[in-house]
Amino acid sequence: MQSINRFLYGPTPEERVRAWQTKLRAESRQLDREMRQLDVATSKARQTVKQLASKGDVKSARILAKEVVRSNKQKDRLSVSKARLGSIGTQLTQQMAMIKVTGSLQKSTEIMKLSNALVKLPQISQTMREMSMEMTKAGIMEEMLEDTLEMDEDEELEEEADAEVDKVLFDLTDGKLGEAGKVGTGLPVWLFDYTPRLVPHEFSRSPKQKRTAKRNRIWRNIDNNSMLY
């Protein structure tokens, strides 16, 4: 009888909630893995910044310091998203209790608000969109009306002041570099005035493509740089 009902009416409310909670736990574990990978990459980058600074390569040290700032912000973003996944899980547990009383799932503005925020994270955007559609059909959420845009980390970083990058340089080099662009002993200020030279084919790329290509080259070379010192 249960199999017939499932075929005719689909999963029960309890089964839907358990399936969503399973997906949430899987996405949370994925975010944990990404945060660990960021920790490893950031640790290597920080060490390389120190090595480059000791050799007087201020230009490369500053570029890598910017990547450290970017990675720290990305980890913070993933950590907040993991907490939101946990909050949705808690809300669904409360829904399970309500099912026993009302026999159905209840509309939740909190779940909708958390889901809207999580859809913006590229790593879990597709899963959250699918889950949001399922929850809308189940009556937990209203259809999302606002368009959600993926966060553009490159644009966000471009708009930031260099204070954070300078602080990273200052901390990693024991005050020799950083602090609002000031230079410590033995390193002239003009070394910071660097404008990258564009090769001909780069003029056909968009600004975002150029930034992405540069960032990829930097991270590919971190391991190689570590082996050289």
Residue pairs with C-beta under 8 A, 6 or more apart in sequence:
5 12
6 12
11 19
13 95
13 99
13 103
13 104
13 105
13 138
14 96
14 99
16 105
16 134
16 138
17 92
17 95
17 96
17 99
17 105
20 88
20 92
20 131
20 134
20 135
21 89
21 92
21 93
23 127
23 131
24 85
24 86
24 88
24 89
24 92
25 89
27 85
27 124
27 127
27 128
28 82
28 85
28 86
30 123
30 124
31 78
31 81
31 82
31 85
31 123
31 124
32 82
34 78
34 123
35 75
35 78
35 79
35 82
38 71
38 74
38 75
38 78
39 75
41 71
41 219
41 222
42 68
42 71
42 72
42 75
44 222
44 223
44 226
45 64
45 67
45 68
45 71
45 219
45 222
46 68
46 168
46 172
47 226
48 64
48 222
48 225
48 226
48 229
49 61
49 64
49 65
49 68
49 168
49 169
49 172
49 173
50 172
50 173
51 225
51 226
51 229
52 58
52 60
52 61
52 64
52 225
53 61
53 169
53 172
53 173
53 176
53 177
56 186
56 187
58 177
58 183
58 187
58 191
58 192
59 191
59 194
61 169
61 173
61 177
62 165
62 169
62 177
62 192
62 194
63 214
63 218
64 218
64 222
65 165
65 168
65 169
65 172
65 178
66 157
66 165
67 215
67 218
67 219
68 168
69 157
69 160
69 164
69 165
69 168
70 153
70 157
70 215
73 153
73 156
73 157
74 153
77 121
77 151
78 121
78 123
81 117
81 118
81 121
81 123
81 124
84 114
84 117
84 118
85 118
85 124
87 110
87 114
88 111
88 114
88 115
88 118
91 108
91 110
91 111
91 114
92 111
95 105
95 106
95 108
95 140
98 105
98 106
99 105
104 139
105 138
105 139
105 140
106 139
106 140
107 139
107 140
107 141
107 142
108 140
108 141
111 135
111 140
111 141
112 132
112 140
112 141
112 142
112 144
115 128
115 131
115 132
115 135
115 141
115 144
116 144
116 146
116 148
118 124
118 125
118 128
119 125
119 128
119 129
119 132
119 144
119 148
120 148
120 149
120 150
120 151
121 128
121 151
122 150
122 151
125 150
132 141
132 144
135 141
136 142
136 143
136 144
152 208
154 208
154 211
154 212
155 208
158 211
162 180
162 181
163 180
165 178
166 177
166 178
166 179
166 180
166 181
166 182
167 178
167 179
168 178
169 177
169 178
169 179
170 177
170 178
170 179
171 178
173 184
175 184
176 183
176 184
176 185
176 186
176 187
177 183
177 184
177 187
181 189
181 192
182 189
183 189
183 191
183 192
196 214
202 210
205 213
